Amino acid sequence: MKKWFAVFISIFMVFSILAACTQSAPSSGGDNNEGSKDGKKRFAIVFKNTGNPYGEKMMEGYKKAIEELGHEAILKAPDQPTAEAQIQMIEELISQKVDSIAIAGNDPDALEPALKKAMDHGIKVISLDSAVNTNSRIVHINQADPERIGRIQIEAISEMIGGKGQIAVLSATSQATNQNTWIEWMKKELEDPKYKDIELVKVAYGDDLRDKSVSETEALLKSYPDLKGIIAPTTVGIAAAGKVLTDKGLKDKVHLTGLGLPSEMAEYIESGVSDWMYLWNPIDVGYLAGYAADALVSSKMTGKVGDKFTAGDLGEKEVVEDGDGAQVMLGDPFKFDQENIAEWKEVY
Protein backbone atom coordinates (compact mmCIF):
# COMPACT_ATOMS: atom_id res chain seq x y z
CA MET A 1 0.00 0.00 0.00
CA LYS A 2 2.80 2.35 0.96
CA LYS A 3 4.58 1.49 -2.31
CA TRP A 4 1.56 2.43 -4.49
CA PHE A 5 1.07 5.59 -2.46
CA ALA A 6 4.68 6.64 -3.11
CA VAL A 7 4.27 6.02 -6.85
CA PHE A 8 1.09 8.09 -6.89
CA ILE A 9 2.82 10.99 -5.12
CA SER A 10 5.73 10.85 -7.56
CA ILE A 11 3.44 10.98 -10.61
CA PHE A 12 1.49 13.86 -9.11
CA MET A 13 4.67 15.85 -8.49
CA VAL A 14 5.88 15.29 -12.06
CA PHE A 15 2.62 16.61 -13.55
CA SER A 16 2.64 19.57 -11.16
CA ILE A 17 6.15 20.56 -12.23
CA LEU A 18 5.25 20.26 -15.93
CA ALA A 19 2.15 22.41 -15.44
CA ALA A 20 4.13 25.07 -13.60
CA CYS A 21 6.76 25.20 -16.36
CA THR A 22 4.07 25.59 -19.00
CA GLN A 23 2.40 28.46 -17.17
CA SER A 24 5.64 30.37 -16.53
CA ALA A 25 7.15 30.00 -19.98
CA PRO A 26 8.11 33.46 -21.31
CA SER A 27 6.48 34.79 -24.49
CA SER A 28 8.62 35.22 -27.56
CA GLY A 29 9.85 38.63 -28.71
CA GLY A 30 12.35 41.25 -27.51
CA ASP A 31 11.90 44.11 -25.08
CA ASN A 32 10.42 46.39 -27.74
CA ASN A 33 8.21 43.83 -29.43
CA GLU A 34 5.52 43.22 -26.84
CA GLY A 35 2.19 42.51 -28.47
CA SER A 36 3.69 42.03 -31.94
CA LYS A 37 3.10 38.29 -32.21
CA ASP A 38 3.80 38.23 -35.95
CA GLY A 39 7.32 39.52 -35.38
CA LYS A 40 6.74 42.90 -37.04
CA LYS A 41 8.43 45.97 -35.62
CA ARG A 42 6.07 48.67 -34.43
CA PHE A 43 6.59 52.29 -35.43
CA ALA A 44 4.48 55.06 -33.88
CA ILE A 45 3.85 58.60 -35.07
CA VAL A 46 2.36 61.31 -32.85
CA PHE A 47 1.04 64.40 -34.63
CA LYS A 48 0.04 67.72 -33.00
CA ASN A 49 -3.73 67.27 -32.92
CA THR A 50 -6.67 65.61 -34.64
CA GLY A 51 -8.77 67.26 -37.35
CA ASN A 52 -5.72 68.68 -39.14
CA PRO A 53 -5.71 67.69 -42.86
CA TYR A 54 -1.98 68.37 -43.13
CA GLY A 55 -1.29 66.02 -40.23
CA GLU A 56 -3.58 63.37 -41.66
CA LYS A 57 -1.64 63.41 -44.93
CA MET A 58 1.67 63.26 -43.07
CA MET A 59 0.53 60.22 -41.10
CA GLU A 60 -0.71 58.65 -44.33
CA GLY A 61 2.78 58.93 -45.81
CA TYR A 62 4.36 57.55 -42.64
CA LYS A 63 2.02 54.56 -42.64
CA LYS A 64 2.77 53.89 -46.31
CA ALA A 65 6.52 53.78 -45.66
CA ILE A 66 6.27 51.57 -42.59
CA GLU A 67 3.98 49.08 -44.34
CA GLU A 68 6.25 49.03 -47.41
CA LEU A 69 8.99 47.95 -45.03
CA GLY A 70 6.81 45.17 -43.66
CA HIS A 71 6.20 46.66 -40.22
CA GLU A 72 3.23 47.94 -38.21
CA ALA A 73 2.37 51.66 -38.04
CA ILE A 74 0.65 53.20 -35.01
CA LEU A 75 -0.95 56.59 -35.72
CA LYS A 76 -1.76 58.88 -32.77
CA ALA A 77 -2.81 62.50 -32.24
CA PRO A 78 -4.44 64.27 -29.26
CA ASP A 79 -7.69 66.22 -29.49
CA GLN A 80 -5.92 69.46 -28.52
CA PRO A 81 -2.45 70.67 -29.65
CA THR A 82 -0.80 70.61 -26.22
CA ALA A 83 2.44 69.16 -24.91
CA GLU A 84 0.61 67.59 -21.98
CA ALA A 85 -1.60 65.54 -24.28
CA GLN A 86 1.40 64.35 -26.28
CA ILE A 87 3.29 63.40 -23.12
CA GLN A 88 0.46 61.10 -22.11
CA MET A 89 0.61 59.40 -25.52
CA ILE A 90 4.39 59.02 -25.29
CA GLU A 91 4.04 57.33 -21.89
CA GLU A 92 1.48 54.94 -23.37
CA LEU A 93 3.81 54.08 -26.26
CA ILE A 94 6.68 53.45 -23.85
CA SER A 95 4.52 50.98 -21.93
CA GLN A 96 3.60 49.31 -25.23
CA LYS A 97 7.33 48.94 -25.99
CA VAL A 98 7.20 50.26 -29.53
CA ASP A 99 10.41 50.29 -31.55
CA SER A 100 10.30 53.92 -32.65
CA ILE A 101 8.39 57.16 -32.06
CA ALA A 102 8.18 59.97 -34.62
CA ILE A 103 6.68 63.16 -33.20
CA ALA A 104 5.62 66.58 -34.47
CA GLY A 105 6.15 68.45 -31.23
CA ASN A 106 3.68 70.88 -29.70
CA ASP A 107 6.52 72.29 -27.57
CA PRO A 108 10.28 72.02 -28.19
CA ASP A 109 11.28 71.52 -24.56
CA ALA A 110 8.30 70.30 -22.52
CA LEU A 111 8.42 66.87 -24.16
CA GLU A 112 12.06 66.26 -23.22
CA PRO A 113 11.59 64.17 -20.04
CA ALA A 114 9.10 61.82 -21.71
CA LEU A 115 11.12 61.45 -24.92
CA LYS A 116 14.39 60.89 -23.04
CA LYS A 117 12.61 58.21 -21.04
CA ALA A 118 11.56 56.60 -24.31
CA MET A 119 15.13 56.61 -25.60
CA ASP A 120 16.37 55.20 -22.29
CA HIS A 121 14.01 52.28 -22.95
CA GLY A 122 15.66 51.64 -26.31
CA ILE A 123 13.04 53.39 -28.44
CA LYS A 124 14.40 55.30 -31.44
CA VAL A 125 12.95 58.83 -31.32
CA ILE A 126 12.81 61.25 -34.23
CA SER A 127 10.89 64.47 -34.75
CA LEU A 128 9.29 65.66 -37.97
CA ASP A 129 7.63 68.85 -39.18
CA SER A 130 7.87 70.61 -35.78
CA ALA A 131 11.13 69.80 -34.03
CA VAL A 132 11.75 68.94 -30.40
CA ASN A 133 15.08 69.95 -28.86
CA THR A 134 18.19 67.96 -29.72
CA ASN A 135 18.26 66.24 -26.32
CA SER A 136 14.85 64.75 -27.07
CA ARG A 137 15.49 63.03 -30.41
CA ILE A 138 18.11 61.39 -32.56
CA VAL A 139 17.37 63.22 -35.81
CA HIS A 140 14.79 65.69 -37.16
CA ILE A 141 12.95 65.35 -40.49
CA ASN A 142 12.67 68.83 -41.99
CA GLN A 143 10.27 69.76 -44.80
CA ALA A 144 12.67 72.25 -46.35
CA ASP A 145 15.37 74.76 -45.50
CA PRO A 146 13.79 76.91 -42.73
CA GLU A 147 15.59 80.01 -44.00
CA ARG A 148 14.15 79.66 -47.49
CA ILE A 149 10.66 79.00 -46.13
CA GLY A 150 10.74 82.21 -44.10
CA ARG A 151 12.36 84.47 -46.65
CA ILE A 152 10.29 83.32 -49.64
CA GLN A 153 7.02 84.22 -47.89
CA ILE A 154 8.19 87.80 -47.32
CA GLU A 155 9.29 87.98 -50.96
CA ALA A 156 5.83 86.80 -51.99
CA ILE A 157 3.77 89.19 -49.86
CA SER A 158 6.03 92.09 -50.86
CA GLU A 159 5.35 91.40 -54.54
CA MET A 160 1.62 91.07 -53.90
CA ILE A 161 1.27 94.41 -52.07
CA GLY A 162 3.68 96.33 -54.27
CA GLY A 163 6.40 96.54 -51.62
CA LYS A 164 4.45 98.90 -49.37
CA GLY A 165 1.99 98.60 -46.48
CA GLN A 166 1.16 96.80 -43.25
CA ILE A 167 1.35 93.03 -43.00
CA ALA A 168 0.58 90.48 -40.27
CA VAL A 169 1.44 86.85 -39.61
CA LEU A 170 -1.19 84.31 -38.59
CA SER A 171 0.77 81.46 -37.01
CA ALA A 172 -0.15 78.18 -35.32
CA THR A 173 0.81 77.89 -31.64
CA SER A 174 3.27 80.23 -29.96
CA GLN A 175 5.44 77.22 -29.00
CA ALA A 176 5.59 75.58 -32.44
CA THR A 177 9.28 75.27 -33.28
CA ASN A 178 8.91 75.30 -37.04
CA GLN A 179 6.55 78.29 -37.06
CA ASN A 180 8.82 80.33 -34.80
CA THR A 181 11.90 79.53 -36.87
CA TRP A 182 10.19 80.59 -40.09
CA ILE A 183 8.92 83.79 -38.49
CA GLU A 184 12.43 84.67 -37.30
CA TRP A 185 13.67 84.30 -40.88
CA MET A 186 10.76 86.47 -42.07
CA LYS A 187 11.90 89.18 -39.69
CA LYS A 188 15.48 88.88 -40.87
CA GLU A 189 14.34 89.17 -44.50
CA LEU A 190 12.38 92.31 -43.58
CA GLU A 191 15.62 93.92 -42.37
CA ASP A 192 16.68 94.28 -46.01
CA PRO A 193 16.35 97.97 -47.02
CA LYS A 194 14.18 97.01 -49.98
CA TYR A 195 11.37 96.29 -47.49
CA LYS A 196 11.63 99.64 -45.71
CA ASP A 197 8.04 100.51 -46.62
CA ILE A 198 6.60 97.25 -45.24
CA GLU A 199 5.57 97.11 -41.57
CA LEU A 200 4.96 93.85 -39.69
CA VAL A 201 2.26 94.94 -37.25
CA LYS A 202 1.52 91.68 -35.43
CA VAL A 203 2.11 87.95 -35.14
CA ALA A 204 -1.20 86.32 -34.16
CA TYR A 205 -1.74 82.71 -33.08
CA GLY A 206 -4.68 80.57 -34.18
CA ASP A 207 -3.34 77.43 -32.44
CA ASP A 208 -3.96 75.40 -35.61
CA LEU A 209 -7.66 75.45 -34.75
CA ARG A 210 -10.05 76.57 -37.48
CA ASP A 211 -12.45 78.63 -35.35
CA LYS A 212 -9.68 80.39 -33.46
CA SER A 213 -7.80 81.10 -36.69
CA VAL A 214 -10.99 82.66 -38.12
CA SER A 215 -11.38 84.80 -34.99
CA GLU A 216 -7.74 85.90 -35.08
CA THR A 217 -8.03 86.88 -38.75
CA GLU A 218 -11.15 88.93 -38.03
CA ALA A 219 -9.36 90.59 -35.10
CA LEU A 220 -6.42 91.53 -37.33
CA LEU A 221 -8.72 93.16 -39.88
CA LYS A 222 -10.52 95.08 -37.15
CA SER A 223 -7.37 96.21 -35.34
CA TYR A 224 -5.50 97.18 -38.50
CA PRO A 225 -7.96 98.62 -41.05
CA ASP A 226 -5.05 99.52 -43.36
CA LEU A 227 -3.71 95.96 -43.40
CA LYS A 228 -2.47 95.00 -46.88
CA GLY A 229 -1.31 91.42 -46.45
CA ILE A 230 -1.45 88.30 -44.29
CA ILE A 231 1.12 85.52 -44.17
CA ALA A 232 -0.19 82.29 -42.65
CA PRO A 233 2.57 79.65 -42.47
CA THR A 234 0.09 76.99 -41.34
CA THR A 235 -2.41 75.02 -43.42
CA VAL A 236 -5.24 75.55 -40.95
CA GLY A 237 -4.55 79.27 -40.63
CA ILE A 238 -4.26 80.10 -44.32
CA ALA A 239 -7.52 78.30 -45.17
CA ALA A 240 -9.31 80.11 -42.34
CA ALA A 241 -7.93 83.46 -43.48
CA GLY A 242 -8.97 82.68 -47.07
CA LYS A 243 -12.55 82.13 -45.95
CA VAL A 244 -12.66 85.34 -43.93
CA LEU A 245 -11.26 87.44 -46.78
CA THR A 246 -13.73 85.82 -49.18
CA ASP A 247 -16.74 86.36 -46.91
CA LYS A 248 -15.80 90.00 -46.35
CA GLY A 249 -15.18 90.70 -50.04
CA LEU A 250 -11.57 91.77 -49.46
CA LYS A 251 -10.04 90.29 -52.62
CA ASP A 252 -7.28 92.60 -53.94
CA LYS A 253 -7.56 94.70 -50.75
CA VAL A 254 -5.87 92.29 -48.35
CA HIS A 255 -3.52 89.80 -49.97
CA LEU A 256 -2.86 86.32 -48.63
CA THR A 257 0.03 83.86 -48.86
CA GLY A 258 1.67 81.26 -46.67
CA LEU A 259 1.72 77.48 -46.46
CA GLY A 260 -1.44 75.59 -47.41
CA LEU A 261 -2.87 72.35 -48.72
CA PRO A 262 -3.72 72.62 -52.44
CA SER A 263 -7.05 70.82 -51.91
CA GLU A 264 -8.11 73.36 -49.28
CA MET A 265 -6.68 76.46 -50.95
CA ALA A 266 -7.75 75.77 -54.55
CA GLU A 267 -10.95 77.85 -54.35
CA TYR A 268 -9.08 80.83 -52.90
CA ILE A 269 -6.27 80.67 -55.44
CA GLU A 270 -8.69 80.17 -58.33
CA SER A 271 -10.74 83.17 -57.14
CA GLY A 272 -7.64 85.31 -56.64
CA VAL A 273 -8.12 85.82 -52.88
CA SER A 274 -4.67 84.26 -52.59
CA ASP A 275 -2.40 84.97 -55.54
CA TRP A 276 -0.21 82.01 -54.65
CA MET A 277 1.10 80.06 -51.70
CA TYR A 278 3.66 77.41 -50.88
CA LEU A 279 4.04 73.97 -49.35
CA TRP A 280 5.83 70.68 -49.72
CA ASN A 281 4.11 67.36 -49.92
CA PRO A 282 3.20 66.35 -46.33
CA ILE A 283 2.78 62.77 -47.54
CA ASP A 284 6.47 62.80 -48.48
CA VAL A 285 7.44 64.30 -45.09
CA GLY A 286 5.78 61.39 -43.31
CA TYR A 287 7.13 58.90 -45.85
CA LEU A 288 10.68 60.14 -45.31
CA ALA A 289 10.24 59.96 -41.54
CA GLY A 290 9.09 56.34 -41.80
CA TYR A 291 12.20 55.30 -43.71
CA ALA A 292 14.47 57.30 -41.38
CA ALA A 293 12.93 55.59 -38.34
CA ASP A 294 13.45 52.16 -39.93
CA ALA A 295 17.07 53.00 -40.77
CA LEU A 296 17.68 53.79 -37.10
CA VAL A 297 15.87 50.72 -35.75
CA SER A 298 17.64 48.42 -38.22
CA SER A 299 21.02 50.11 -37.54
CA LYS A 300 21.41 51.15 -41.18
CA MET A 301 22.34 54.55 -39.78
CA THR A 302 23.04 56.12 -36.38
CA GLY A 303 21.65 59.58 -37.06
CA LYS A 304 25.04 61.28 -37.11
CA VAL A 305 25.89 64.00 -39.62
CA GLY A 306 27.10 62.38 -42.83
CA ASP A 307 25.02 59.21 -42.48
CA LYS A 308 23.14 58.19 -45.63
CA PHE A 309 20.15 55.91 -46.14
CA THR A 310 17.69 55.01 -48.88
CA ALA A 311 14.19 56.43 -48.39
CA GLY A 312 12.11 54.31 -50.75
CA ASP A 313 10.76 56.29 -53.70
CA LEU A 314 12.53 59.44 -52.46
CA GLY A 315 15.95 57.91 -53.10
CA GLU A 316 19.09 58.43 -51.04
CA LYS A 317 19.03 60.98 -48.23
CA GLU A 318 21.83 62.35 -46.08
CA VAL A 319 21.86 63.47 -42.46
CA VAL A 320 23.05 67.08 -42.21
CA GLU A 321 23.83 69.49 -39.40
CA ASP A 322 21.03 71.15 -37.43
CA GLY A 323 22.67 73.49 -34.93
CA ASP A 324 23.99 71.13 -32.27
CA GLY A 325 21.88 68.29 -33.66
CA ALA A 326 21.16 66.51 -36.94
CA GLN A 327 18.38 66.61 -39.54
CA VAL A 328 17.28 65.28 -42.90
CA MET A 329 15.76 67.77 -45.37
CA LEU A 330 13.02 66.84 -47.82
CA GLY A 331 13.50 69.71 -50.30
CA ASP A 332 12.55 73.30 -51.25
CA PRO A 333 9.03 74.69 -50.79
CA PHE A 334 6.85 74.46 -53.91
CA LYS A 335 4.80 77.35 -55.33
CA PHE A 336 1.10 76.77 -56.01
CA ASP A 337 -0.70 79.30 -58.22
CA GLN A 338 -3.53 79.51 -60.74
CA GLU A 339 -1.47 77.71 -63.37
CA ASN A 340 -0.98 74.50 -61.41
CA ILE A 341 -3.53 74.43 -58.58
CA ALA A 342 -6.14 72.46 -60.57
CA GLU A 343 -3.64 69.62 -61.00
CA TRP A 344 -2.38 69.58 -57.41
CA LYS A 345 -5.75 69.94 -55.65
CA GLU A 346 -6.51 66.39 -56.75
CA VAL A 347 -3.31 65.10 -55.17
CA TYR A 348 -3.53 66.37 -51.57
DRENKOLGU-918125 format. One record per residue (C-alpha): residue number from 1; x, y, z negated. Coordinates in steps of 0.05 Angstrom, whole numbers, plus 32768, in hexadecimal, padded with zeros to 4 digits. Layout:
REM residues N
NUM;X;Y;Z
...
REM end
This chain:
REM residues 348
1;8000;8000;8000
2;8038;802F;7FED
3;805C;801E;802E
4;801F;8031;805A
5;8015;8070;8031
6;805E;8085;803E
7;8055;8078;8089
8;8016;80A2;808A
9;8038;80DC;8066
10;8073;80D9;8097
11;8045;80DC;80D4
12;801E;8115;80B6
13;805D;813D;80AA
14;8076;8132;80F1
15;8034;814C;810F
16;8035;8187;80DF
17;807B;819B;80F5
18;8069;8195;813F
19;802B;81C0;8135
20;8053;81F5;8110
21;8087;81F8;8147
22;8051;8200;817C
23;8030;8239;8157
24;8071;825F;814B
25;808F;8258;8190
26;80A2;829D;81AA
27;8082;82B8;81EA
28;80AC;82C0;8227
29;80C5;8305;823E
30;80F7;8339;8226
31;80EE;8372;81F6
32;80D0;83A0;822B
33;80A4;836D;824D
34;806E;8360;8219
35;802C;8352;8239
36;804A;8349;827F
37;803E;82FE;8284
38;804C;82FD;82CF
39;8092;8316;82C4
40;8087;835A;82E5
41;80A9;8397;82C8
42;8079;83CD;82B1
43;8084;8416;82C5
44;805A;844D;82A6
45;804D;8494;82BD
46;802F;84CA;8291
47;8015;8508;82B5
48;8001;854A;8294
49;7FB5;8541;8292
50;7F7B;8520;82B5
51;7F51;8541;82EB
52;7F8E;855E;830F
53;7F8E;854A;8359
54;7FD8;8557;835F
55;7FE6;8528;8325
56;7FB8;84F3;8341
57;7FDF;84F4;8383
58;8021;84F1;835D
59;800B;84B4;8336
60;7FF2;8495;8377
61;8038;849B;8394
62;8057;847F;8355
63;8028;8443;8355
64;8037;8436;839E
65;8082;8434;8391
66;807D;8407;8354
67;8050;83D6;8377
68;807D;83D5;83B4
69;80B4;83BF;8385
70;8088;8387;8369
71;807C;83A5;8324
72;8041;83BF;82FC
73;802F;8409;82F9
74;800D;8428;82BC
75;7FED;846C;82CA
76;7FDD;849A;828F
77;7FC8;84E2;8285
78;7FA7;8505;8249
79;7F66;852C;824E
80;7F8A;856D;823A
81;7FCF;8585;8251
82;7FF0;8584;820C
83;8031;8567;81F2
84;800C;8548;81B8
85;7FE0;851F;81E6
86;801C;8507;820E
87;8042;84F4;81CE
88;8009;84C6;81BA
89;800C;84A4;81FE
90;8058;849C;81FA
91;8051;847B;81B6
92;801E;844B;81D3
93;804C;843A;820D
94;8086;842D;81DD
95;805A;83FC;81B7
96;8048;83DA;81F9
97;8093;83D3;8208
98;8090;83ED;824F
99;80D0;83EE;8277
100;80CE;8436;828D
101;80A8;8477;8281
102;80A4;84AF;82B4
103;8086;84EF;8298
104;8070;8534;82B1
105;807B;8559;8271
106;804A;858A;8252
107;8082;85A6;8227
108;80CE;85A0;8234
109;80E2;8596;81EB
110;80A6;857E;81C2
111;80A8;8539;81E3
112;80F1;852D;81D0
113;80E8;8503;8191
114;80B6;84D4;81B2
115;80DE;84CD;81F2
116;8120;84C2;81CD
117;80FC;848C;81A5
118;80E7;846C;81E6
119;812F;846C;8200
120;8147;8450;81BE
121;8118;8416;81CB
122;8139;8409;820E
123;8105;842C;8239
124;8120;8452;8275
125;8103;8499;8272
126;8100;84C9;82AD
127;80DA;8509;82B7
128;80BA;8521;82F7
129;8099;8561;8310
130;809D;8584;82CC
131;80DF;8574;82A9
132;80EB;8563;8260
133;812E;8577;8241
134;816C;854F;8252
135;816D;852D;820E
136;8129;850F;821D
137;8136;84ED;8260
138;816A;84CC;828B
139;815B;84F0;82CC
140;8128;8522;82E7
141;8103;851B;832A
142;80FD;8561;8348
143;80CD;8573;8380
144;80FD;85A5;839F
145;8133;85D7;838E
146;8114;8602;8357
147;8138;8640;8370
148;811B;8639;83B6
149;80D5;862C;839B
150;80D7;866C;8372
151;80F7;8699;83A5
152;80CE;8682;83E1
153;808C;8694;83BE
154;80A4;86DC;83B2
155;80BA;86E0;83FB
156;8075;86C8;8410
157;804B;86F8;83E5
158;8079;8732;83F9
159;806B;8724;8443
160;8020;871D;8436
161;8019;8760;8411
162;804A;8787;843D
163;8080;878B;8408
164;8059;87BA;83DB
165;8028;87B4;83A2
166;8017;8790;8361
167;801B;8745;835C
168;800C;8712;8325
169;801D;86C9;8318
170;7FE8;8696;8304
171;800F;865D;82E4
172;7FFD;861C;82C2
173;8010;8616;8279
174;8041;8645;8257
175;806D;8608;8244
176;8070;85E8;8289
177;80BA;85E1;829A
178;80B2;85E2;82E5
179;8083;861E;82E5
180;80B0;8647;82B8
181;80EE;8637;82E1
182;80CC;864C;8322
183;80B2;868C;8302
184;80F9;869D;82EA
185;8111;8696;8332
186;80D7;86C1;8349
187;80EE;86F8;831A
188;8136;86F2;8331
189;811F;86F7;837A
190;80F8;8736;8368
191;8138;8756;834F
192;814E;875E;8398
193;8147;87A7;83AC
194;811C;8794;83E8
195;80E3;8786;83B6
196;80E9;87C9;8392
197;80A1;87DA;83A4
198;8084;8799;8389
199;806F;8796;833F
200;8063;8755;831A
201;802D;876B;82E9
202;801E;872A;82C5
203;802A;86DF;82BF
204;7FE8;86BE;82AB
205;7FDD;8676;8296
206;7FA2;864B;82AC
207;7FBD;860D;8289
208;7FB1;85E4;82C8
209;7F67;85E5;82B7
210;7F37;85FB;82EE
211;7F07;8625;82C3
212;7F3E;8648;829D
213;7F64;8656;82DE
214;7F24;8675;82FA
215;7F1C;86A0;82BC
216;7F65;86B6;82BE
217;7F5F;86CA;8307
218;7F21;86F3;82F9
219;7F45;8714;82BE
220;7F80;8727;82EB
221;7F52;8747;831E
222;7F2E;876E;82E7
223;7F6D;8784;82C3
224;7F92;8798;8302
225;7F61;87B4;8335
226;7F9B;87C6;8363
227;7FB6;877F;8364
228;7FCF;876C;83AA
229;7FE6;8724;83A1
230;7FE3;86E6;8376
231;8016;86AE;8373
232;7FFC;866E;8355
233;8033;8639;8351
234;8002;8604;833B
235;7FD0;85DC;8364
236;7F97;85E7;8333
237;7FA5;8631;832D
238;7FAB;8642;8376
239;7F6A;861E;8387
240;7F46;8642;834F
241;7F61;8685;8366
242;7F4D;8676;83AD
243;7F05;866B;8397
244;7F03;86AB;836F
245;7F1F;86D5;83A8
246;7EED;86B4;83D8
247;7EB1;86BF;83AA
248;7EC4;8708;839F
249;7ED0;8716;83E9
250;7F19;872B;83DD
251;7F37;870E;841C
252;7F6E;873C;8437
253;7F69;8766;83F7
254;7F8B;8736;83C7
255;7FBA;8704;83E7
256;7FC7;86BE;83CD
257;8001;868D;83D1
258;8021;8659;83A5
259;8022;860E;83A1
260;7FE3;85E8;83B4
261;7FC7;85A7;83CE
262;7FB6;85AC;8419
263;7F73;8588;840E
264;7F5E;85BB;83DA
265;7F7A;85F9;83FB
266;7F65;85EB;8443
267;7F25;8615;843F
268;7F4A;8651;8422
269;7F83;864D;8455
270;7F52;8643;848F
271;7F29;867F;8477
272;7F67;86AA;846D
273;7F5E;86B4;8422
274;7FA3;8695;841C
275;7FD0;86A3;8457
276;7FFC;8668;8445
277;8016;8641;840A
278;8049;860C;83FA
279;8051;85C7;83DB
280;8075;8586;83E2
281;8052;8543;83E6
282;8040;852F;839F
283;8038;84E7;83B7
284;8081;84E8;83CA
285;8095;8506;8386
286;8074;84CC;8362
287;808F;849A;8395
288;80D6;84B3;838A
289;80CD;84AF;833F
290;80B6;8467;8344
291;80F4;8452;836A
292;8121;847A;833C
293;8103;8458;82FF
294;810D;8413;831F
295;8155;8424;832F
296;8162;8434;82E6
297;813D;83F6;82CB
298;8161;83C8;82FC
299;81A4;83EA;82EF
300;81AC;83FF;8338
301;81BF;8443;831C
302;81CD;8462;82D8
303;81B1;84A8;82E5
304;81F5;84CA;82E6
305;8206;8500;8318
306;821E;84E0;8359
307;81F4;84A0;8352
308;81CF;848C;8391
309;8193;845E;839B
310;8162;844C;83D2
311;811C;8469;83C8
312;80F2;843E;83F7
313;80D7;8466;8432
314;80FB;84A5;8419
315;813F;8486;8426
316;817E;8491;83FD
317;817D;84C4;83C5
318;81B5;84DF;839A
319;81B5;84F5;8351
320;81CD;853E;834C
321;81DD;856E;8314
322;81A5;858F;82ED
323;81C5;85BE;82BB
324;81E0;858F;8285
325;81B6;8556;82A1
326;81A7;8532;82E3
327;8170;8534;8317
328;815A;851A;835A
329;813B;854B;838B
330;8104;8539;83BC
331;810E;8572;83EE
332;80FB;85BA;8401
333;80B5;85D6;83F8
334;8089;85D1;8436
335;8060;860B;8453
336;8016;85FF;8460
337;7FF2;8632;848C
338;7FB9;8636;84BF
339;7FE3;8612;84F3
340;7FEC;85D2;84CC
341;7FB9;85D1;8494
342;7F85;85A9;84BB
343;7FB7;8570;84C4
344;7FD0;8570;847C
345;7F8D;8577;8459
346;7F7E;8530;846F
347;7FBE;8516;844F
348;7FB9;852F;8407
REM end
